[in-house]
Amino acid sequence: MRKNFLIPLSVLSLMLVGCGTNIDEATDEPYDMWNYMTPDVSYEVTYDVYENGNKVDYLVETTNVLDIDRVVRESGQDIISMTRYENTLQIEKSNEAPITVQRFVKVGDQDVFQSTAIDYCDVENFYRSTLIKGVEFYNVLEVYCQTDSSKTTFYYGYNEGIVAFYREEGDKRVEQLKVEENRL
């Protein structure tokens, strides 16, 4: 009789271990935006760029991890610096208003990005995995932002940074999708 009890218990244990859990989901702890907005090592990332559903270009971005609290992203002429503090992140881009990001967030949190240029940014969803234009990404936070002239949805991958974004400006829809990365 004892053998019969152990077999279903073993099968159940294997099923639970095999399915896995996400640490954030299992503990209901807040997500650290630093871990979603930055990689843990330096990368060169290639993004496909779409306008109104048609691929029009590609973009190469280099993300350099300078130290545990500072990352710099370069794409063409654009240089974006991100600095981690105890409860916030600071994003700076030349000739633009700085953005302060709430560091620890949960799905449903509102106004997590603060800037004079942003009306609001809310954490919309967490996806254990999501398929975007045929590319699968894991452990992704979705953040929706609105300004006077655009609506943007960012998808941040754990230890990756931006894996995709969608921006609507009037009749124009711009999409960017991560398609390749190379460690530096």
C-alpha positions as CSV (number, residue, x, y, z in Angstrom):
1,M,0.0,0.0,0.0
2,R,2.8,2.4,0.8
3,K,4.3,1.9,-2.7
4,N,1.0,2.9,-4.3
5,F,1.0,6.1,-2.3
6,L,4.6,7.1,-3.2
7,I,4.1,6.7,-7.0
8,P,1.3,9.4,-7.3
9,L,3.3,11.7,-5.0
10,S,6.4,11.3,-7.1
11,V,4.5,12.0,-10.3
12,L,2.9,15.1,-8.8
13,S,6.4,16.3,-7.5
14,L,7.9,15.8,-11.0
15,M,5.0,17.7,-12.6
16,L,5.4,20.6,-10.3
17,V,9.2,20.8,-10.7
18,G,8.9,20.3,-14.5
19,C,6.4,23.1,-14.9
20,G,8.7,25.5,-13.0
21,T,7.6,28.7,-11.4
22,N,8.7,32.3,-11.8
23,I,10.3,33.6,-8.6
24,D,8.4,36.9,-8.9
25,E,5.1,35.1,-9.3
26,A,5.8,32.6,-6.6
27,T,6.8,35.1,-3.9
28,D,4.5,37.9,-5.0
29,E,7.5,40.2,-4.6
30,P,7.7,43.4,-6.7
31,Y,9.6,43.4,-9.9
32,D,12.9,45.3,-9.9
33,M,12.7,47.5,-13.0
34,W,16.6,47.6,-13.2
35,N,16.5,43.9,-13.9
36,Y,14.0,44.4,-16.7
37,M,15.4,47.6,-18.3
38,T,19.0,46.5,-18.4
39,P,21.0,43.4,-19.2
40,D,23.5,41.9,-16.8
41,V,26.3,42.0,-19.3
42,S,27.2,44.2,-22.3
43,Y,25.4,43.4,-25.6
44,E,24.9,44.5,-29.2
45,V,21.3,44.1,-30.1
46,T,19.6,44.1,-33.5
47,Y,16.0,45.2,-33.8
48,D,13.8,45.0,-36.8
49,V,11.8,48.2,-37.4
50,Y,8.2,48.2,-38.8
51,E,5.9,51.0,-39.9
52,N,2.2,50.3,-40.2
53,G,3.0,46.5,-40.2
54,N,5.7,46.6,-42.9
55,K,9.4,46.0,-42.1
56,V,11.2,49.2,-43.2
57,D,14.6,49.0,-41.5
58,Y,16.7,47.6,-38.7
59,L,18.5,49.2,-35.8
60,V,21.7,48.2,-34.0
61,E,22.0,49.2,-30.4
62,T,25.0,48.7,-28.1
63,T,24.3,48.4,-24.4
64,N,27.4,48.8,-22.2
65,V,27.2,47.8,-18.5
66,L,29.7,50.2,-17.0
67,D,29.2,49.0,-13.4
68,I,26.5,47.5,-11.3
69,D,24.7,50.8,-11.1
70,R,25.2,52.4,-14.5
71,V,24.4,51.3,-18.1
72,V,24.7,53.3,-21.3
73,R,22.8,52.4,-24.5
74,E,24.0,53.8,-27.8
75,S,22.1,53.7,-31.1
76,G,23.3,55.9,-33.9
77,Q,23.6,59.4,-32.5
78,D,21.4,58.6,-29.5
79,I,23.1,57.9,-26.1
80,I,20.9,57.0,-23.2
81,S,22.4,56.7,-19.7
82,M,20.6,54.7,-16.9
83,T,21.6,54.9,-13.3
84,R,20.3,52.8,-10.4
85,Y,19.5,54.2,-7.0
86,E,18.0,52.7,-4.0
87,N,14.3,53.2,-5.0
88,T,14.5,54.8,-8.4
89,L,16.3,54.6,-11.8
90,Q,17.3,57.8,-13.6
91,I,17.3,57.8,-17.5
92,E,19.1,60.6,-19.2
93,K,19.2,61.4,-22.9
94,S,20.8,64.5,-24.3
95,N,18.4,67.4,-25.1
96,E,15.4,65.6,-23.4
97,A,13.9,65.8,-20.0
98,P,15.3,63.2,-17.6
99,I,13.0,60.3,-16.6
100,T,12.7,59.0,-13.1
101,V,11.5,55.4,-12.9
102,Q,10.0,53.7,-9.8
103,R,12.4,50.9,-9.2
104,F,10.2,48.3,-7.6
105,V,6.8,47.8,-9.3
106,K,3.9,45.4,-9.4
107,V,1.4,44.8,-12.2
108,G,-1.2,47.5,-12.0
109,D,1.1,50.2,-10.6
110,Q,0.5,53.6,-12.2
111,D,2.8,56.5,-13.1
112,V,6.0,54.4,-12.7
113,F,7.9,56.8,-15.2
114,Q,8.0,60.4,-14.1
115,S,9.0,63.2,-16.6
116,T,7.6,66.5,-17.9
117,A,7.3,64.8,-21.3
118,I,5.2,61.8,-20.1
119,D,1.6,61.9,-19.1
120,Y,1.6,58.5,-17.5
121,C,3.2,55.0,-17.6
122,D,1.5,52.0,-16.1
123,V,2.7,48.5,-15.5
124,E,0.1,46.5,-17.5
125,N,1.1,42.8,-17.4
126,F,3.8,40.2,-16.7
127,Y,4.2,37.4,-19.1
128,R,6.1,34.2,-18.2
129,S,6.4,33.9,-22.0
130,T,5.0,35.9,-24.9
131,L,5.1,35.6,-28.7
132,I,5.6,38.8,-30.5
133,K,5.8,38.7,-34.4
134,G,6.8,35.0,-34.2
135,V,9.6,35.6,-31.6
136,E,9.2,34.2,-28.1
137,F,10.4,36.1,-25.1
138,Y,10.4,35.0,-21.5
139,N,9.8,36.9,-18.2
140,V,8.5,40.1,-19.8
141,L,7.0,43.2,-18.2
142,E,4.6,45.2,-20.3
143,V,4.6,49.0,-19.6
144,Y,2.1,51.3,-21.3
145,C,3.0,55.0,-21.6
146,Q,1.2,58.0,-23.0
147,T,2.4,61.5,-24.0
148,D,0.6,64.4,-25.7
149,S,1.5,63.0,-29.1
150,S,1.9,59.2,-28.8
151,K,0.9,56.0,-27.1
152,T,3.7,53.5,-26.5
153,T,3.8,50.0,-25.1
154,F,7.2,48.7,-24.0
155,Y,8.1,45.1,-23.4
156,Y,11.0,44.6,-21.1
157,G,12.7,41.2,-20.9
158,Y,14.4,40.0,-17.6
159,N,18.1,40.9,-17.9
160,E,17.6,42.0,-21.5
161,G,16.1,45.5,-21.6
162,I,13.6,46.4,-24.4
163,V,12.6,43.3,-26.4
164,A,9.8,45.1,-28.3
165,F,7.8,48.3,-28.4
166,Y,4.8,49.7,-30.2
167,R,4.3,53.4,-30.7
168,E,1.2,55.0,-32.2
169,E,1.4,58.6,-33.4
170,G,-1.7,59.6,-35.2
171,D,-2.1,57.2,-38.2
172,K,1.5,56.0,-37.9
173,R,2.3,52.8,-36.0
174,V,6.0,52.1,-35.4
175,E,7.2,48.7,-34.0
176,Q,10.6,47.6,-32.9
177,L,11.4,43.9,-32.3
178,K,14.6,42.4,-30.9
179,V,15.8,39.8,-33.4
180,E,19.4,39.2,-32.4
181,E,21.9,39.8,-29.6
182,N,25.7,39.4,-29.4
183,R,27.5,39.5,-26.1
184,L,30.4,42.0,-26.1
